Amino acid sequence: MKTTTAVLAIVLIVTTAYGQTQSNTSAKSEAPTPISGMDTKALAGSARASKLIGSNGYNGDTSIGQIADVMVTLDQATVTGIILSVGGFLGVGDKLVAVPVNQIRVGPEARFITDLTKDQLANAPAFDFAKLE
């Protein structure tokens, strides 16, 4: 009698464990649900901000500065400006300049191009993150 009870207990435990494994497996095999409004084609044609920062900006073939940061409006989730580090040499004597995003375009080979000249950027007011309200 004790053996029969033990066997029934083992069968019950194994059956319960098997049922739980099956329900966990079926939950894991469900396809993920995409987030509404996410356009994968738009993502494919996008650039990561982490890859933009540090890239050079050009006027023709002349490097005019380096992208130091990207400004995004929080309420509209749009890029409003690019902060360029201009002037100086090897990071010494440079200044930050805010450039409207419509003044920068992406050219061949993912080069960031602007019609702004080195002189225009040198004469532009310095951008100061501390003065943002």
C-alpha positions in Angstrom: 0.0 0.0 0.0 2.8 2.4 0.9 4.5 1.6 -2.5 1.3 2.3 -4.4 0.8 5.6 -2.6 4.5 6.6 -3.3 4.1 5.7 -7.0 0.9 7.7 -7.2 2.6 10.7 -5.5 5.5 10.5 -7.9 3.1 10.3 -10.9 1.2 13.3 -9.6 4.4 15.3 -9.2 5.7 14.4 -12.6 2.4 15.1 -14.3 2.1 18.5 -12.6 5.7 19.5 -13.5 5.2 18.4 -17.1 2.0 20.4 -17.4 3.7 23.5 -16.0 6.7 23.0 -18.4 4.3 22.7 -21.3 2.4 25.9 -20.4 5.7 27.8 -19.9 7.0 26.6 -23.2 3.8 27.6 -25.0 4.0 31.1 -23.4 7.6 31.5 -24.5 6.9 30.4 -28.1 4.3 33.2 -28.7 5.5 35.8 -31.2 6.4 39.2 -29.7 3.9 41.9 -30.2 5.3 45.0 -32.0 4.8 48.4 -30.4 2.2 50.4 -32.1 3.5 53.2 -34.3 7.1 51.9 -34.6 8.1 52.1 -38.2 11.0 49.7 -38.9 11.6 51.2 -42.4 12.1 54.6 -40.8 14.5 53.1 -38.2 16.5 51.5 -41.0 17.1 54.9 -42.6 17.9 56.6 -39.2 21.3 57.2 -37.5 22.1 56.6 -33.9 22.9 59.8 -31.9 25.8 57.9 -30.3 27.3 57.5 -33.8 26.7 61.1 -34.8 28.6 62.6 -31.9 32.2 62.8 -32.8 31.6 62.9 -36.5 33.2 65.7 -38.6 31.1 68.3 -40.3 32.2 69.5 -43.7 31.9 72.5 -46.0 32.8 71.0 -49.3 36.0 69.0 -48.6 37.0 71.2 -45.7 36.4 69.9 -42.1 34.7 72.8 -40.2 34.1 71.1 -36.9 33.0 68.1 -35.0 29.5 67.2 -33.8 29.7 67.5 -30.0 26.0 66.9 -29.2 22.5 66.7 -30.7 19.6 68.7 -29.2 16.1 67.1 -29.1 12.9 68.8 -28.1 11.3 66.6 -25.5 7.7 67.5 -26.2 7.9 66.9 -29.9 10.7 64.4 -30.1 12.4 66.2 -33.0 16.0 67.2 -33.5 16.3 71.0 -33.2 20.0 71.6 -33.4 23.4 70.2 -33.7 26.2 71.5 -31.4 29.4 71.7 -33.3 32.9 72.0 -31.7 34.7 74.5 -33.9 38.1 76.2 -34.0 41.1 75.2 -31.9 43.5 72.4 -32.5 43.2 69.0 -31.0 40.5 70.2 -28.6 42.5 73.2 -27.4 40.9 76.6 -28.0 37.7 75.3 -29.5 34.2 76.5 -28.8 30.7 75.1 -29.1 28.3 76.6 -31.7 24.6 75.7 -32.0 23.6 75.1 -35.6 19.9 74.6 -36.7 19.3 71.1 -37.9 18.1 72.4 -41.3 21.6 73.7 -41.8 23.2 70.2 -41.8 22.5 67.5 -44.3 23.9 64.1 -44.8 25.9 63.6 -48.0 27.5 60.7 -49.7 29.3 58.2 -47.4 27.3 59.6 -44.4 29.3 62.9 -44.3 27.7 65.7 -42.5 27.7 68.8 -44.8 26.8 72.4 -44.2 27.0 75.6 -46.3 28.3 77.4 -43.2 31.9 78.4 -43.5 34.7 78.3 -40.9 34.5 82.1 -40.6 30.8 82.1 -40.0 31.2 79.5 -37.3 34.1 81.3 -35.8 32.1 84.5 -35.6 29.0 82.8 -34.2 28.2 83.1 -30.5 29.5 80.4 -28.3 26.9 77.9 -27.1 26.7 77.3 -23.3 24.7 74.4 -21.9 24.5 76.2 -18.6 22.5 79.0 -20.0 19.6 76.7 -21.2 16.5 77.2 -19.2 
